[in-house]
Amino acid sequence: MKVRYSRNALKFLSKLDAKSVERIRAAIAGLTEKPPRGDIKLMQGYSDDRMRLRVGGWRVVYRLERDGRVEILLVMEIGNRGDIYK
């Protein structure tokens, strides 16, 4: 499974300290396992099956896509708990 990051997700990660980035990337790596690890919930109100992963006070919004035979984990947004859902 490949992991791709949106521009907004990479921008948010660039503002964090190295320890926090490592924690978030480790949680995202847990999503590539079968079955996925983490506090995961399907987000309501969206038709593209996006999900959220809770990593402490941060939220990672992502969705799974297929490109031929390859599964892609697209990290759409990463943000603080209060700001990510706005």
PDB file of N, CA, C and O in Angstrom:
ATOM      1  N   MET A   1       0.844  -1.174   0.000  1.00  0.00           N
ATOM      2  CA  MET A   1       0.000   0.000   0.000  1.00  0.00           C
ATOM      3  C   MET A   1       0.897   1.247   0.000  1.00  0.00           C
ATOM      4  O   MET A   1       1.849   1.349   0.774  1.00  0.00           O
ATOM      5  N   LYS A   2       0.566   2.180  -0.883  1.00  0.00           N
ATOM      6  CA  LYS A   2       1.299   3.441  -0.955  1.00  0.00           C
ATOM      7  C   LYS A   2       0.599   4.491  -0.100  1.00  0.00           C
ATOM      8  O   LYS A   2      -0.620   4.452   0.068  1.00  0.00           O
ATOM      9  N   VAL A   3       1.368   5.421   0.434  1.00  0.00           N
ATOM     10  CA  VAL A   3       0.819   6.533   1.214  1.00  0.00           C
ATOM     11  C   VAL A   3       1.152   7.818   0.478  1.00  0.00           C
ATOM     12  O   VAL A   3       2.312   8.083   0.165  1.00  0.00           O
ATOM     13  N   ARG A   4       0.126   8.613   0.203  1.00  0.00           N
ATOM     14  CA  ARG A   4       0.323   9.919  -0.436  1.00  0.00           C
ATOM     15  C   ARG A   4      -0.234  11.001   0.476  1.00  0.00           C
ATOM     16  O   ARG A   4      -1.254  10.807   1.139  1.00  0.00           O
ATOM     17  N   TYR A   5       0.443  12.138   0.502  1.00  0.00           N
ATOM     18  CA  TYR A   5       0.049  13.264   1.342  1.00  0.00           C
ATOM     19  C   TYR A   5      -0.388  14.429   0.469  1.00  0.00           C
ATOM     20  O   TYR A   5       0.239  14.714  -0.552  1.00  0.00           O
ATOM     21  N   SER A   6      -1.462  15.105   0.869  1.00  0.00           N
ATOM     22  CA  SER A   6      -1.867  16.320   0.165  1.00  0.00           C
ATOM     23  C   SER A   6      -0.914  17.443   0.549  1.00  0.00           C
ATOM     24  O   SER A   6      -0.142  17.318   1.500  1.00  0.00           O
ATOM     25  N   ARG A   7      -0.972  18.516  -0.181  1.00  0.00           N
ATOM     26  CA  ARG A   7      -0.133  19.675   0.093  1.00  0.00           C
ATOM     27  C   ARG A   7      -0.437  20.243   1.482  1.00  0.00           C
ATOM     28  O   ARG A   7       0.479  20.621   2.212  1.00  0.00           O
ATOM     29  N   ASN A   8      -1.728  20.304   1.851  1.00  0.00           N
ATOM     30  CA  ASN A   8      -2.106  20.834   3.166  1.00  0.00           C
ATOM     31  C   ASN A   8      -1.562  19.976   4.301  1.00  0.00           C
ATOM     32  O   ASN A   8      -1.126  20.501   5.325  1.00  0.00           O
ATOM     33  N   ALA A   9      -1.585  18.661   4.122  1.00  0.00           N
ATOM     34  CA  ALA A   9      -1.078  17.755   5.155  1.00  0.00           C
ATOM     35  C   ALA A   9       0.423  17.948   5.343  1.00  0.00           C
ATOM     36  O   ALA A   9       0.907  18.002   6.473  1.00  0.00           O
ATOM     37  N   LEU A  10       1.155  18.052   4.246  1.00  0.00           N
ATOM     38  CA  LEU A  10       2.602  18.261   4.340  1.00  0.00           C
ATOM     39  C   LEU A  10       2.935  19.614   4.965  1.00  0.00           C
ATOM     40  O   LEU A  10       3.911  19.735   5.705  1.00  0.00           O
ATOM     41  N   LYS A  11       2.138  20.613   4.674  1.00  0.00           N
ATOM     42  CA  LYS A  11       2.346  21.941   5.247  1.00  0.00           C
ATOM     43  C   LYS A  11       2.160  21.907   6.760  1.00  0.00           C
ATOM     44  O   LYS A  11       2.943  22.507   7.497  1.00  0.00           O
ATOM     45  N   PHE A  12       1.118  21.203   7.226  1.00  0.00           N
ATOM     46  CA  PHE A  12       0.887  21.098   8.665  1.00  0.00           C
ATOM     47  C   PHE A  12       2.034  20.360   9.343  1.00  0.00           C
ATOM     48  O   PHE A  12       2.493  20.775  10.407  1.00  0.00           O
ATOM     49  N   LEU A  13       2.502  19.270   8.737  1.00  0.00           N
ATOM     50  CA  LEU A  13       3.605  18.504   9.321  1.00  0.00           C
ATOM     51  C   LEU A  13       4.892  19.322   9.392  1.00  0.00           C
ATOM     52  O   LEU A  13       5.687  19.142  10.315  1.00  0.00           O
ATOM     53  N   SER A  14       5.102  20.210   8.436  1.00  0.00           N
ATOM     54  CA  SER A  14       6.327  21.006   8.427  1.00  0.00           C
ATOM     55  C   SER A  14       6.381  21.999   9.585  1.00  0.00           C
ATOM     56  O   SER A  14       7.457  22.474   9.948  1.00  0.00           O
ATOM     57  N   LYS A  15       5.231  22.310  10.160  1.00  0.00           N
ATOM     58  CA  LYS A  15       5.177  23.269  11.269  1.00  0.00           C
ATOM     59  C   LYS A  15       5.356  22.614  12.637  1.00  0.00           C
ATOM     60  O   LYS A  15       5.533  23.309  13.637  1.00  0.00           O
ATOM     61  N   LEU A  16       5.313  21.295  12.687  1.00  0.00           N
ATOM     62  CA  LEU A  16       5.406  20.581  13.958  1.00  0.00           C
ATOM     63  C   LEU A  16       6.846  20.221  14.291  1.00  0.00           C
ATOM     64  O   LEU A  16       7.723  20.223  13.427  1.00  0.00           O
ATOM     65  N   ASP A  17       7.073  19.909  15.580  1.00  0.00           N
ATOM     66  CA  ASP A  17       8.397  19.455  15.990  1.00  0.00           C
ATOM     67  C   ASP A  17       8.596  18.007  15.540  1.00  0.00           C
ATOM     68  O   ASP A  17       7.632  17.315  15.214  1.00  0.00           O
ATOM     69  N   ALA A  18       9.832  17.562  15.525  1.00  0.00           N
ATOM     70  CA  ALA A  18      10.181  16.249  14.969  1.00  0.00           C
ATOM     71  C   ALA A  18       9.511  15.107  15.724  1.00  0.00           C
ATOM     72  O   ALA A  18       9.112  14.118  15.108  1.00  0.00           O
ATOM     73  N   LYS A  19       9.381  15.219  17.028  1.00  0.00           N
ATOM     74  CA  LYS A  19       8.770  14.145  17.826  1.00  0.00           C
ATOM     75  C   LYS A  19       7.295  13.986  17.465  1.00  0.00           C
ATOM     76  O   LYS A  19       6.805  12.861  17.361  1.00  0.00           O
ATOM     77  N   SER A  20       6.589  15.083  17.276  1.00  0.00           N
ATOM     78  CA  SER A  20       5.170  15.034  16.908  1.00  0.00           C
ATOM     79  C   SER A  20       4.991  14.472  15.507  1.00  0.00           C
ATOM     80  O   SER A  20       4.079  13.681  15.262  1.00  0.00           O
ATOM     81  N   VAL A  21       5.857  14.876  14.591  1.00  0.00           N
ATOM     82  CA  VAL A  21       5.786  14.355  13.215  1.00  0.00           C
ATOM     83  C   VAL A  21       6.001  12.852  13.215  1.00  0.00           C
ATOM     84  O   VAL A  21       5.305  12.124  12.506  1.00  0.00           O
ATOM     85  N   GLU A  22       6.954  12.382  14.000  1.00  0.00           N
ATOM     86  CA  GLU A  22       7.222  10.947  14.076  1.00  0.00           C
ATOM     87  C   GLU A  22       6.022  10.198  14.636  1.00  0.00           C
ATOM     88  O   GLU A  22       5.693   9.107  14.172  1.00  0.00           O
ATOM     89  N   ARG A  23       5.372  10.779  15.627  1.00  0.00           N
ATOM     90  CA  ARG A  23       4.193  10.147  16.225  1.00  0.00           C
ATOM     91  C   ARG A  23       3.046  10.036  15.211  1.00  0.00           C
ATOM     92  O   ARG A  23       2.379   9.005  15.131  1.00  0.00           O
ATOM     93  N   ILE A  24       2.826  11.096  14.445  1.00  0.00           N
ATOM     94  CA  ILE A  24       1.762  11.096  13.440  1.00  0.00           C
ATOM     95  C   ILE A  24       2.096  10.124  12.313  1.00  0.00           C
ATOM     96  O   ILE A  24       1.228   9.375  11.865  1.00  0.00           O
ATOM     97  N   ARG A  25       3.335  10.130  11.853  1.00  0.00           N
ATOM     98  CA  ARG A  25       3.726   9.211  10.772  1.00  0.00           C
ATOM     99  C   ARG A  25       3.647   7.746  11.214  1.00  0.00           C
ATOM    100  O   ARG A  25       3.308   6.881  10.406  1.00  0.00           O
ATOM    101  N   ALA A  26       3.953   7.459  12.472  1.00  0.00           N
ATOM    102  CA  ALA A  26       3.833   6.096  12.984  1.00  0.00           C
ATOM    103  C   ALA A  26       2.367   5.668  13.005  1.00  0.00           C
ATOM    104  O   ALA A  26       2.047   4.522  12.687  1.00  0.00           O
ATOM    105  N   ALA A  27       1.482   6.584  13.380  1.00  0.00           N
ATOM    106  CA  ALA A  27       0.050   6.275  13.392  1.00  0.00           C
ATOM    107  C   ALA A  27      -0.463   6.030  11.976  1.00  0.00           C
ATOM    108  O   ALA A  27      -1.284   5.140  11.755  1.00  0.00           O
ATOM    109  N   ILE A  28       0.024   6.822  11.016  1.00  0.00           N
ATOM    110  CA  ILE A  28      -0.377   6.638   9.619  1.00  0.00           C
ATOM    111  C   ILE A  28       0.157   5.297   9.096  1.00  0.00           C
ATOM    112  O   ILE A  28      -0.521   4.616   8.326  1.00  0.00           O
ATOM    113  N   ALA A  29       1.358   4.924   9.510  1.00  0.00           N
ATOM    114  CA  ALA A  29       1.912   3.626   9.109  1.00  0.00           C
ATOM    115  C   ALA A  29       1.044   2.488   9.643  1.00  0.00           C
ATOM    116  O   ALA A  29       0.942   1.440   9.006  1.00  0.00           O
ATOM    117  N   GLY A  30       0.419   2.684  10.805  1.00  0.00           N
ATOM    118  CA  GLY A  30      -0.480   1.675  11.355  1.00  0.00           C
ATOM    119  C   GLY A  30      -1.708   1.465  10.498  1.00  0.00           C
ATOM    120  O   GLY A  30      -2.329   0.404  10.559  1.00  0.00           O
ATOM    121  N   LEU A  31      -2.070   2.454   9.700  1.00  0.00           N
ATOM    122  CA  LEU A  31      -3.225   2.332   8.808  1.00  0.00           C
ATOM    123  C   LEU A  31      -2.950   1.385   7.644  1.00  0.00           C
ATOM    124  O   LEU A  31      -3.884   0.850   7.046  1.00  0.00           O
ATOM    125  N   THR A  32      -1.678   1.174   7.320  1.00  0.00           N
ATOM    126  CA  THR A  32      -1.329   0.327   6.180  1.00  0.00           C
ATOM    127  C   THR A  32      -1.362  -1.152   6.544  1.00  0.00           C
ATOM    128  O   THR A  32      -1.269  -2.003   5.660  1.00  0.00           O
ATOM    129  N   GLU A  33      -1.493  -1.473   7.826  1.00  0.00           N
ATOM    130  CA  GLU A  33      -1.535  -2.864   8.257  1.00  0.00           C
ATOM    131  C   GLU A  33      -2.917  -3.462   8.006  1.00  0.00           C
ATOM    132  O   GLU A  33      -3.891  -2.738   7.796  1.00  0.00           O
ATOM    133  N   LYS A  34      -2.985  -4.764   8.031  1.00  0.00           N
ATOM    134  CA  LYS A  34      -4.259  -5.475   7.890  1.00  0.00           C
ATOM    135  C   LYS A  34      -4.510  -6.241   9.164  1.00  0.00           C
ATOM    136  O   LYS A  34      -3.745  -7.165   9.438  1.00  0.00           O
ATOM    137  N   PRO A  35      -5.500  -5.947   9.959  1.00  0.00           N
ATOM    138  CA  PRO A  35      -6.414  -4.806   9.915  1.00  0.00           C
ATOM    139  C   PRO A  35      -5.718  -3.538  10.385  1.00  0.00           C
ATOM    140  O   PRO A  35      -4.726  -3.613  11.111  1.00  0.00           O
ATOM    141  N   PRO A  36      -6.221  -2.374   9.984  1.00  0.00           N
ATOM    142  CA  PRO A  36      -5.591  -1.106  10.366  1.00  0.00           C
ATOM    143  C   PRO A  36      -5.632  -0.881  11.873  1.00  0.00           C
ATOM    144  O   PRO A  36      -6.596  -1.248  12.545  1.00  0.00           O
ATOM    145  N   ARG A  37      -4.558  -0.266  12.394  1.00  0.00           N
ATOM    146  CA  ARG A  37      -4.466   0.053  13.816  1.00  0.00           C
ATOM    147  C   ARG A  37      -4.839   1.501  14.048  1.00  0.00           C
ATOM    148  O   ARG A  37      -4.566   2.358  13.207  1.00  0.00           O
ATOM    149  N   GLY A  38      -5.462   1.782  15.180  1.00  0.00           N
ATOM    150  CA  GLY A  38      -5.723   3.160  15.562  1.00  0.00           C
ATOM    151  C   GLY A  38      -7.187   3.413  15.854  1.00  0.00           C
ATOM    152  O   GLY A  38      -8.044   2.555  15.642  1.00  0.00           O
ATOM    153  N   ASP A  39      -7.450   4.614  16.345  1.00  0.00           N
ATOM    154  CA  ASP A  39      -8.813   5.057  16.631  1.00  0.00           C
ATOM    155  C   ASP A  39      -9.368   5.644  15.335  1.00  0.00           C
ATOM    156  O   ASP A  39      -9.142   6.815  15.031  1.00  0.00           O
ATOM    157  N   ILE A  40     -10.089   4.829  14.580  1.00  0.00           N
ATOM    158  CA  ILE A  40     -10.553   5.181  13.238  1.00  0.00           C
ATOM    159  C   ILE A  40     -12.072   5.242  13.231  1.00  0.00           C
ATOM    160  O   ILE A  40     -12.741   4.375  13.794  1.00  0.00           O
ATOM    161  N   LYS A  41     -12.608   6.265  12.592  1.00  0.00           N
ATOM    162  CA  LYS A  41     -14.058   6.369  12.419  1.00  0.00           C
ATOM    163  C   LYS A  41     -14.357   6.890  11.019  1.00  0.00           C
ATOM    164  O   LYS A  41     -13.609   7.696  10.465  1.00  0.00           O
ATOM    165  N   LEU A  42     -15.464   6.415  10.462  1.00  0.00           N
ATOM    166  CA  LEU A  42     -15.950   6.908   9.183  1.00  0.00           C
ATOM    167  C   LEU A  42     -16.576   8.281   9.414  1.00  0.00           C
ATOM    168  O   LEU A  42     -17.379   8.448  10.333  1.00  0.00           O
ATOM    169  N   MET A  43     -16.217   9.263   8.590  1.00  0.00           N
ATOM    170  CA  MET A  43     -16.758  10.615   8.755  1.00  0.00           C
ATOM    171  C   MET A  43     -18.119  10.707   8.081  1.00  0.00           C
ATOM    172  O   MET A  43     -18.298  10.251   6.951  1.00  0.00           O
ATOM    173  N   GLN A  44     -19.065  11.296   8.781  1.00  0.00           N
ATOM    174  CA  GLN A  44     -20.415  11.445   8.256  1.00  0.00           C
ATOM    175  C   GLN A  44     -20.523  12.719   7.436  1.00  0.00           C
ATOM    176  O   GLN A  44     -19.809  13.692   7.680  1.00  0.00           O
ATOM    177  N   GLY A  45     -21.423  12.703   6.462  1.00  0.00           N
ATOM    178  CA  GLY A  45     -21.678  13.887   5.659  1.00  0.00           C
ATOM    179  C   GLY A  45     -20.819  14.000   4.415  1.00  0.00           C
ATOM    180  O   GLY A  45     -20.893  15.000   3.701  1.00  0.00           O
ATOM    181  N   TYR A  46     -20.007  12.991   4.144  1.00  0.00           N
ATOM    182  CA  TYR A  46     -19.147  12.987   2.956  1.00  0.00           C
ATOM    183  C   TYR A  46     -19.466  11.750   2.127  1.00  0.00           C
ATOM    184  O   TYR A  46     -19.705  10.672   2.674  1.00  0.00           O
ATOM    185  N   SER A  47     -19.469  11.906   0.830  1.00  0.00           N
ATOM    186  CA  SER A  47     -19.801  10.775  -0.044  1.00  0.00           C
ATOM    187  C   SER A  47     -18.563  10.031  -0.538  1.00  0.00           C
ATOM    188  O   SER A  47     -18.696   9.040  -1.256  1.00  0.00           O
ATOM    189  N   ASP A  48     -17.359  10.483  -0.173  1.00  0.00           N
ATOM    190  CA  ASP A  48     -16.141   9.847  -0.684  1.00  0.00           C
ATOM    191  C   ASP A  48     -15.497   8.879   0.314  1.00  0.00           C
ATOM    192  O   ASP A  48     -14.327   8.526   0.165  1.00  0.00           O
ATOM    193  N   ASP A  49     -16.255   8.448   1.331  1.00  0.00           N
ATOM    194  CA  ASP A  49     -15.787   7.458   2.309  1.00  0.00           C
ATOM    195  C   ASP A  49     -14.527   7.891   3.053  1.00  0.00           C
ATOM    196  O   ASP A  49     -13.669   7.063   3.357  1.00  0.00           O
ATOM    197  N   ARG A  50     -14.417   9.162   3.341  1.00  0.00           N
ATOM    198  CA  ARG A  50     -13.253   9.609   4.103  1.00  0.00           C
ATOM    199  C   ARG A  50     -13.399   9.208   5.557  1.00  0.00           C
ATOM    200  O   ARG A  50     -14.499   9.125   6.103  1.00  0.00           O
ATOM    201  N   MET A  51     -12.252   8.965   6.158  1.00  0.00           N
ATOM    202  CA  MET A  51     -12.210   8.511   7.544  1.00  0.00           C
ATOM    203  C   MET A  51     -11.272   9.408   8.324  1.00  0.00           C
ATOM    204  O   MET A  51     -10.493  10.172   7.753  1.00  0.00           O
ATOM    205  N   ARG A  52     -11.362   9.300   9.645  1.00  0.00           N
ATOM    206  CA  ARG A  52     -10.454  10.074  10.464  1.00  0.00           C
ATOM    207  C   ARG A  52      -9.734   9.153  11.429  1.00  0.00           C
ATOM    208  O   ARG A  52     -10.286   8.167  11.916  1.00  0.00           O
ATOM    209  N   LEU A  53      -8.488   9.503  11.688  1.00  0.00           N
ATOM    210  CA  LEU A  53      -7.645   8.790  12.636  1.00  0.00           C
ATOM    211  C   LEU A  53      -7.308   9.762  13.748  1.00  0.00           C
ATOM    212  O   LEU A  53      -6.854  10.876  13.487  1.00  0.00           O
ATOM    213  N   ARG A  54      -7.529   9.349  14.991  1.00  0.00           N
ATOM    214  CA  ARG A  54      -7.204  10.203  16.132  1.00  0.00           C
ATOM    215  C   ARG A  54      -5.801   9.869  16.604  1.00  0.00           C
ATOM    216  O   ARG A  54      -5.475   8.710  16.858  1.00  0.00           O
ATOM    217  N   VAL A  55      -4.964  10.918  16.718  1.00  0.00           N
ATOM    218  CA  VAL A  55      -3.604  10.776  17.237  1.00  0.00           C
ATOM    219  C   VAL A  55      -3.455  11.842  18.313  1.00  0.00           C
ATOM    220  O   VAL A  55      -3.005  12.952  18.029  1.00  0.00           O
ATOM    221  N   GLY A  56      -3.826  11.516  19.534  1.00  0.00           N
ATOM    222  CA  GLY A  56      -3.799  12.492  20.621  1.00  0.00           C
ATOM    223  C   GLY A  56      -4.748  13.633  20.318  1.00  0.00           C
ATOM    224  O   GLY A  56      -5.942  13.410  20.118  1.00  0.00           O
ATOM    225  N   GLY A  57      -4.229  14.864  20.280  1.00  0.00           N
ATOM    226  CA  GLY A  57      -5.043  16.041  19.992  1.00  0.00           C
ATOM    227  C   GLY A  57      -5.143  16.359  18.515  1.00  0.00           C
ATOM    228  O   GLY A  57      -5.787  17.336  18.132  1.00  0.00           O
ATOM    229  N   TRP A  58      -4.511  15.545  17.678  1.00  0.00           N
ATOM    230  CA  TRP A  58      -4.545  15.774  16.234  1.00  0.00           C
ATOM    231  C   TRP A  58      -5.501  14.807  15.572  1.00  0.00           C
ATOM    232  O   TRP A  58      -5.823  13.751  16.117  1.00  0.00           O
ATOM    233  N   ARG A  59      -5.949  15.185  14.387  1.00  0.00           N
ATOM    234  CA  ARG A  59      -6.789  14.317  13.575  1.00  0.00           C
ATOM    235  C   ARG A  59      -6.178  14.214  12.186  1.00  0.00           C
ATOM    236  O   ARG A  59      -5.696  15.202  11.632  1.00  0.00           O
ATOM    237  N   VAL A  60      -6.204  13.018  11.635  1.00  0.00           N
ATOM    238  CA  VAL A  60      -5.725  12.756  10.283  1.00  0.00           C
ATOM    239  C   VAL A  60      -6.940  12.325   9.472  1.00  0.00           C
ATOM    240  O   VAL A  60      -7.559  11.305   9.774  1.00  0.00           O
ATOM    241  N   VAL A  61      -7.284  13.097   8.442  1.00  0.00           N
ATOM    242  CA  VAL A  61      -8.410  12.770   7.572  1.00  0.00           C
ATOM    243  C   VAL A  61      -7.828  12.119   6.317  1.00  0.00           C
ATOM    244  O   VAL A  61      -6.942  12.673   5.667  1.00  0.00           O
ATOM    245  N   TYR A  62      -8.343  10.939   5.994  1.00  0.00           N
ATOM    246  CA  TYR A  62      -7.788  10.190   4.867  1.00  0.00           C
ATOM    247  C   TYR A  62      -8.890   9.391   4.182  1.00  0.00           C
ATOM    248  O   TYR A  62     -10.011   9.286   4.679  1.00  0.00           O
ATOM    249  N   ARG A  63      -8.542   8.835   3.034  1.00  0.00           N
ATOM    250  CA  ARG A  63      -9.417   7.881   2.356  1.00  0.00           C
ATOM    251  C   ARG A  63      -8.557   6.895   1.582  1.00  0.00           C
ATOM    252  O   ARG A  63      -7.410   7.177   1.236  1.00  0.00           O
ATOM    253  N   LEU A  64      -9.136   5.744   1.324  1.00  0.00           N
ATOM    254  CA  LEU A  64      -8.447   4.699   0.569  1.00  0.00           C
ATOM    255  C   LEU A  64      -8.891   4.759  -0.881  1.00  0.00           C
ATOM    256  O   LEU A  64     -10.079   4.902  -1.166  1.00  0.00           O
ATOM    257  N   GLU A  65      -7.940   4.651  -1.794  1.00  0.00           N
ATOM    258  CA  GLU A  65      -8.226   4.667  -3.224  1.00  0.00           C
ATOM    259  C   GLU A  65      -7.540   3.477  -3.878  1.00  0.00           C
ATOM    260  O   GLU A  65      -6.651   2.861  -3.290  1.00  0.00           O
ATOM    261  N   ARG A  66      -7.950   3.162  -5.075  1.00  0.00           N
ATOM    262  CA  ARG A  66      -7.306   2.115  -5.860  1.00  0.00           C
ATOM    263  C   ARG A  66      -6.807   2.701  -7.172  1.00  0.00           C
ATOM    264  O   ARG A  66      -7.526   3.434  -7.851  1.00  0.00           O
ATOM    265  N   ASP A  67      -5.579   2.373  -7.517  1.00  0.00           N
ATOM    266  CA  ASP A  67      -5.007   2.755  -8.798  1.00  0.00           C
ATOM    267  C   ASP A  67      -4.582   1.449  -9.473  1.00  0.00           C
ATOM    268  O   ASP A  67      -3.444   0.998  -9.338  1.00  0.00           O
ATOM    269  N   GLY A  68      -5.516   0.869 -10.191  1.00  0.00           N
ATOM    270  CA  GLY A  68      -5.247  -0.448 -10.767  1.00  0.00           C
ATOM    271  C   GLY A  68      -5.263  -1.482  -9.658  1.00  0.00           C
ATOM    272  O   GLY A  68      -6.285  -1.678  -9.000  1.00  0.00           O
ATOM    273  N   ARG A  69      -4.142  -2.138  -9.452  1.00  0.00           N
ATOM    274  CA  ARG A  69      -4.037  -3.153  -8.410  1.00  0.00           C
ATOM    275  C   ARG A  69      -3.413  -2.609  -7.135  1.00  0.00           C
ATOM    276  O   ARG A  69      -3.328  -3.327  -6.138  1.00  0.00           O
ATOM    277  N   VAL A  70      -2.974  -1.356  -7.147  1.00  0.00           N
ATOM    278  CA  VAL A  70      -2.288  -0.763  -6.004  1.00  0.00           C
ATOM    279  C   VAL A  70      -3.282   0.008  -5.148  1.00  0.00           C
ATOM    280  O   VAL A  70      -4.054   0.823  -5.652  1.00  0.00           O
ATOM    281  N   GLU A  71      -3.251  -0.264  -3.834  1.00  0.00           N
ATOM    282  CA  GLU A  71      -4.074   0.482  -2.901  1.00  0.00           C
ATOM    283  C   GLU A  71      -3.303   1.717  -2.457  1.00  0.00           C
ATOM    284  O   GLU A  71      -2.113   1.638  -2.149  1.00  0.00           O
ATOM    285  N   ILE A  72      -3.990   2.865  -2.424  1.00  0.00           N
ATOM    286  CA  ILE A  72      -3.360   4.128  -2.053  1.00  0.00           C
ATOM    287  C   ILE A  72      -4.085   4.699  -0.846  1.00  0.00           C
ATOM    288  O   ILE A  72      -5.311   4.806  -0.839  1.00  0.00           O
ATOM    289  N   LEU A  73      -3.323   5.064   0.168  1.00  0.00           N
ATOM    290  CA  LEU A  73      -3.855   5.749   1.334  1.00  0.00           C
ATOM    291  C   LEU A  73      -3.575   7.234   1.121  1.00  0.00           C
ATOM    292  O   LEU A  73      -2.427   7.671   1.212  1.00  0.00           O
ATOM    293  N   LEU A  74      -4.611   8.002   0.842  1.00  0.00           N
ATOM    294  CA  LEU A  74      -4.464   9.426   0.577  1.00  0.00           C
ATOM    295  C   LEU A  74      -4.745  10.202   1.856  1.00  0.00           C
ATOM    296  O   LEU A  74      -5.885  10.255   2.318  1.00  0.00           O
ATOM    297  N   VAL A  75      -3.700  10.807   2.432  1.00  0.00           N
ATOM    298  CA  VAL A  75      -3.848  11.645   3.623  1.00  0.00           C
ATOM    299  C   VAL A  75      -4.261  13.022   3.130  1.00  0.00           C
ATOM    300  O   VAL A  75      -3.465  13.748   2.535  1.00  0.00           O
ATOM    301  N   MET A  76      -5.518  13.372   3.384  1.00  0.00           N
ATOM    302  CA  MET A  76      -6.090  14.606   2.855  1.00  0.00           C
ATOM    303  C   MET A  76      -5.770  15.812   3.731  1.00  0.00           C
ATOM    304  O   MET A  76      -5.415  16.878   3.228  1.00  0.00           O
ATOM    305  N   GLU A  77      -5.900  15.636   5.054  1.00  0.00           N
ATOM    306  CA  GLU A  77      -5.689  16.748   5.973  1.00  0.00           C
ATOM    307  C   GLU A  77      -5.190  16.240   7.301  1.00  0.00           C
ATOM    308  O   GLU A  77      -5.542  15.143   7.734  1.00  0.00           O
ATOM    309  N   ILE A  78      -4.372  17.039   7.943  1.00  0.00           N
ATOM    310  CA  ILE A  78      -3.932  16.783   9.307  1.00  0.00           C
ATOM    311  C   ILE A  78      -4.121  18.094  10.046  1.00  0.00           C
ATOM    312  O   ILE A  78      -3.770  19.156   9.530  1.00  0.00           O
ATOM    313  N   GLY A  79      -4.669  18.030  11.245  1.00  0.00           N
ATOM    314  CA  GLY A  79      -4.885  19.266  11.979  1.00  0.00           C
ATOM    315  C   GLY A  79      -5.236  19.025  13.422  1.00  0.00           C
ATOM    316  O   GLY A  79      -5.353  17.885  13.871  1.00  0.00           O
ATOM    317  N   ASN A  80      -5.402  20.117  14.146  1.00  0.00           N
ATOM    318  CA  ASN A  80      -5.798  20.050  15.546  1.00  0.00           C
ATOM    319  C   ASN A  80      -7.255  19.615  15.644  1.00  0.00           C
ATOM    320  O   ASN A  80      -8.043  19.827  14.722  1.00  0.00           O
ATOM    321  N   ARG A  81      -7.595  19.019  16.748  1.00  0.00           N
ATOM    322  CA  ARG A  81      -8.922  18.451  16.946  1.00  0.00           C
ATOM    323  C   ARG A  81     -10.020  19.472  16.714  1.00  0.00           C
ATOM    324  O   ARG A  81     -11.018  19.158  16.065  1.00  0.00           O
ATOM    325  N   GLY A  82      -9.867  20.672  17.220  1.00  0.00           N
ATOM    326  CA  GLY A  82     -10.920  21.676  17.100  1.00  0.00           C
ATOM    327  C   GLY A  82     -11.021  22.312  15.737  1.00  0.00           C
ATOM    328  O   GLY A  82     -12.087  22.803  15.365  1.00  0.00           O
ATOM    329  N   ASP A  83      -9.936  22.316  14.978  1.00  0.00           N
ATOM    330  CA  ASP A  83      -9.909  23.041  13.702  1.00  0.00           C
ATOM    331  C   ASP A  83     -10.183  22.153  12.494  1.00  0.00           C
ATOM    332  O   ASP A  83     -10.614  22.659  11.458  1.00  0.00           O
ATOM    333  N   ILE A  84      -9.955  20.881  12.589  1.00  0.00           N
ATOM    334  CA  ILE A  84      -9.977  20.005  11.421  1.00  0.00           C
ATOM    335  C   ILE A  84     -11.381  19.838  10.836  1.00  0.00           C
ATOM    336  O   ILE A  84     -11.522  19.622   9.633  1.00  0.00           O
ATOM    337  N   TYR A  85     -12.411  19.934  11.661  1.00  0.00           N
ATOM    338  CA  TYR A  85     -13.766  19.669  11.196  1.00  0.00           C
ATOM    339  C   TYR A  85     -14.490  20.899  10.665  1.00  0.00           C
ATOM    340  O   TYR A  85     -15.643  20.811  10.243  1.00  0.00           O
ATOM    341  N   LYS A  86     -13.823  22.031  10.687  1.00  0.00           N
ATOM    342  CA  LYS A  86     -14.463  23.274  10.209  1.00  0.00           C
ATOM    343  C   LYS A  86     -14.364  23.413   8.725  1.00  0.00           C
ATOM    344  O   LYS A  86     -14.848  24.396   8.164  1.00  0.00           O
TER     345      LYS A  86
END
